[in-house]
Amino acid sequence: MQIKDVKTWAVANPPPHFGGPFWVFVKLTTDNGISGYGEAYGVPFSPNRVRHLIEDVAERLVVGRDPFQIETISRTIYASGFSLHPEFTMGGIISALEIACWDIVGKSLNQPVYNLLGGKVSDKLRSYTYLYPEAGSGSTTDDAETNAIRSVHNDPELAPQRAEHYINLGFTAIGFDPVMPMGSFDPRQLSLESLDNAELVTKHLREVAGDKCDLLVKTHGQMTTSSAIRLAKRLEKFDPLWLEEPTPPENEKEMARVANSTSIPVATGERLVSKYEFANLLERQAASILQPALARVGGILEAKKIAGMAEAHYAQMAPHLYAGPIEAAANIQIATCSPNFLIQESIQTFDGFYSDILKKPIQWQDGYIIPPTDPGIGFELDEDVADANPYTENQVFPPMVDKPYVSELD
């Protein structure tokens, strides 16, 4: 069996863009007619440029190969151009193609991928959602949507209202960033006003959540080390499940200083690529909860290796998700077979366009994701829907692919 064809899509995720403003997908097809789907997350170029990059790499280094040779394919791409260095562009490309290969392998063996990586450990996967504004709460312009999302997290009255909505749906954990916005000149020292507000937001959320719902403080590297320690000391009394990316991910030593200064577990990983960067993180004891994004980190097998390293350090896995449903499908596979799985990020309950673009929606029930039993990654794109929603170059989105991003100078 050989891979003979590659096709890509850049899909515009319609307003309100939950899960990202656009998604980049790939389909590999073999000479015996088996197809597999993959996704690239957060490659820092326009979506149609990313499509061309994936096609270029696939045509040169993947077409003609046996999809079972995942180690060889991934390593060949990683080493191409004498790079041998983790970075976002090739990380996203490798991930997309690697996930598609696993999908083909599972389908050819009539097994879900998790059965090929040790078998099912969890019958259901606890999930959490980021706080999102109520549908129709603002205009459909991108600036308005960005501001609406930010206000949900910063508003001490609105945040608990939205949290209560998700708790009533069945969520037992919710994520929020009380120190938004993010800016081009992060990390920064938070003002006393910002610290006070973050503390008040968290206090009100804990009052609503009680002991029924975990609070996940999902900051995005906005703070200096000293500012993150100051914030953590204020929030410890509310017992969050984690403090995410308290400092930027580029300096593990500084993140380790935060981790060693608070009782709140530190979580990080959405901006890391490869087992090598996660190995540095674990060696520095900078985090105890790892959040690889499978459409960026190198794919499913790379995530399995990371999960194994984490297990040896008593660290837990909480795969990151702010992308499309193919990355979600890959996350679900690795979560299902990882004994140190903690919780999976979801995009609300995977409804709306997230459901429409799949032939069969992701099953979410009472706060948990139900792993699929279908072969491969368990889900397939509805290609008619993907074709009907192309990203076009004249569409304007916030400059960051994942979370809303606003400079403090704006």
ZIVENCOR-V44547 format. One record per backbone hydrogen bond with DSSP energy under -0.5 kcal/mol. NH is the residue of the N-H (numbers start at 1). CO is the residue of the C=O. E is the energy in kcal/mol with one decimal. If there is no record, write none. Layout:
# ZIVENCOR-V44547
[[NH,CO,E] [NH,CO,E]]
This chain:
# ZIVENCOR-V44547
[[3,65,-2.6] [4,29,-2.9] [5,29,-1.8] [7,27,-2.2] [9,25,-2.2] [11,9,-0.5] [11,23,-3.1] [12,389,-2.5] [13,11,-0.6] [13,21,-1.9] [14,12,-0.7] [17,14,-2.4] [20,17,-2.1] [21,401,-0.5] [23,11,-2.4] [24,40,-0.7] [25,9,-2.1] [25,23,-0.5] [26,38,-2.2] [27,7,-3.0] [28,36,-2.5] [29,5,-2.2] [30,34,-2.4] [31,2,-2.4] [33,30,-1.7] [36,28,-2.5] [38,26,-2.4] [40,24,-2.0] [41,295,-2.4] [45,43,-2.4] [49,46,-0.9] [50,46,-2.0] [51,47,-2.1] [52,48,-1.7] [53,49,-2.1] [54,50,-2.5] [55,51,-2.6] [56,52,-2.5] [57,53,-2.4] [58,54,-2.8] [59,55,-2.7] [60,56,-1.8] [61,57,-2.9] [62,58,-2.1] [63,58,-3.0] [64,3,-3.4] [65,62,-2.3] [69,66,-2.1] [70,68,-1.9] [73,69,-2.7] [74,70,-2.7] [75,71,-2.5] [76,72,-2.5] [77,73,-2.2] [78,74,-2.5] [79,75,-2.2] [80,76,-0.7] [80,77,-0.8] [82,79,-1.3] [83,80,-0.8] [84,78,-1.5] [91,87,-2.1] [92,88,-2.5] [93,89,-1.9] [94,90,-3.0] [95,91,-2.2] [96,92,-2.3] [97,93,-2.2] [98,94,-3.0] [99,95,-2.7] [100,96,-1.7] [101,97,-1.9] [102,98,-2.3] [103,99,-2.2] [104,100,-1.9] [105,101,-2.8] [106,102,-2.9] [107,103,-2.1] [108,104,-2.6] [109,105,-1.5] [110,106,-0.7] [111,106,-2.7] [113,376,-2.3] [115,112,-1.3] [116,112,-0.6] [116,113,-1.7] [117,113,-0.5] [117,114,-0.9] [119,114,-2.6] [121,336,-3.4] [122,336,-1.4] [125,369,-2.8] [126,124,-0.6] [127,367,-2.2] [128,344,-1.9] [129,173,-1.0] [130,346,-0.6] [131,175,-1.6] [137,134,-1.8] [145,141,-2.2] [146,142,-2.6] [147,143,-2.5] [148,144,-2.3] [149,145,-2.4] [150,146,-2.4] [151,147,-2.5] [152,148,-1.5] [153,149,-1.1] [153,150,-0.7] [154,150,-1.7] [155,151,-1.8] [156,154,-0.7] [159,155,-2.5] [161,157,-1.0] [162,158,-2.3] [163,159,-2.5] [164,160,-2.4] [165,161,-1.6] [166,162,-1.9] [167,163,-2.6] [168,164,-2.3] [169,165,-1.1] [170,166,-0.9] [170,167,-0.8] [171,166,-2.1] [172,127,-0.6] [174,214,-2.1] [175,129,-2.6] [176,216,-2.2] [178,176,-0.6] [180,177,-1.0] [186,183,-1.5] [188,222,-3.1] [190,188,-0.6] [195,191,-2.5] [196,192,-2.8] [197,193,-2.3] [198,194,-2.6] [199,195,-2.2] [200,196,-2.3] [201,197,-2.9] [202,198,-2.1] [203,199,-2.4] [204,200,-2.5] [205,201,-2.1] [206,202,-2.4] [207,203,-1.9] [208,204,-1.6] [209,205,-2.9] [210,206,-2.8] [212,209,-2.1] [213,209,-0.6] [214,172,-2.9] [216,174,-2.5] [217,215,-0.6] [217,242,-2.1] [218,176,-3.0] [218,216,-1.0] [219,217,-1.1] [219,244,-0.5] [221,245,-2.7] [223,246,-0.8] [224,188,-1.8] [228,224,-2.5] [229,225,-2.1] [230,226,-2.0] [231,227,-2.5] [232,228,-2.7] [233,229,-2.1] [234,230,-1.3] [235,231,-1.8] [236,232,-1.7] [238,235,-2.1] [239,236,-1.9] [241,215,-2.4] [242,215,-0.8] [243,265,-2.5] [244,217,-3.5] [244,242,-0.5] [245,267,-2.9] [251,248,-0.9] [255,251,-1.6] [256,252,-2.4] [257,253,-1.5] [258,254,-1.5] [259,255,-2.5] [260,256,-2.4] [261,258,-1.6] [262,259,-0.7] [267,243,-1.8] [268,289,-1.9] [272,269,-1.8] [274,297,-1.5] [277,273,-0.7] [278,274,-1.3] [279,275,-2.4] [280,276,-1.8] [281,277,-1.7] [282,278,-2.4] [283,279,-2.5] [284,280,-2.0] [285,282,-1.0] [286,281,-2.2] [288,266,-2.1] [289,266,-1.5] [290,316,-3.4] [291,268,-2.4] [293,269,-0.5] [294,292,-0.7] [296,293,-2.3] [297,293,-2.9] [299,294,-0.6] [303,299,-1.7] [304,300,-2.1] [305,301,-2.0] [306,302,-2.1] [307,303,-2.7] [308,304,-1.9] [309,305,-2.2] [310,306,-2.8] [311,307,-2.4] [312,308,-1.6] [313,309,-0.7] [313,310,-1.1] [314,311,-1.4] [315,310,-3.0] [316,288,-2.4] [317,340,-2.6] [318,290,-3.1] [320,292,-1.6] [328,324,-1.5] [329,325,-2.0] [330,326,-2.1] [331,327,-2.9] [332,328,-2.4] [333,329,-1.7] [334,330,-2.1] [335,331,-2.8] [336,332,-2.1] [337,333,-1.1] [338,335,-0.9] [339,337,-0.6] [341,338,-1.6] [342,317,-3.4] [343,317,-0.9] [344,126,-2.6] [345,319,-1.5] [346,128,-2.9] [348,346,-1.0] [350,347,-2.4] [354,351,-1.1] [355,352,-1.2] [356,352,-2.2] [357,353,-2.0] [358,355,-1.4] [359,380,-2.6] [364,362,-0.6] [365,368,-3.4] [368,365,-1.5] [369,125,-2.9] [370,363,-2.6] [371,369,-0.7] [376,111,-2.6] [378,375,-1.2] [382,357,-3.1] [383,381,-1.1] [385,382,-0.6] [386,382,-2.1] [387,383,-2.7] [388,384,-1.5] [389,385,-0.6] [389,386,-1.0] [390,387,-0.5] [391,10,-3.0] [395,392,-2.1] [397,395,-0.5] [406,182,-1.4] [410,407,-1.5]]
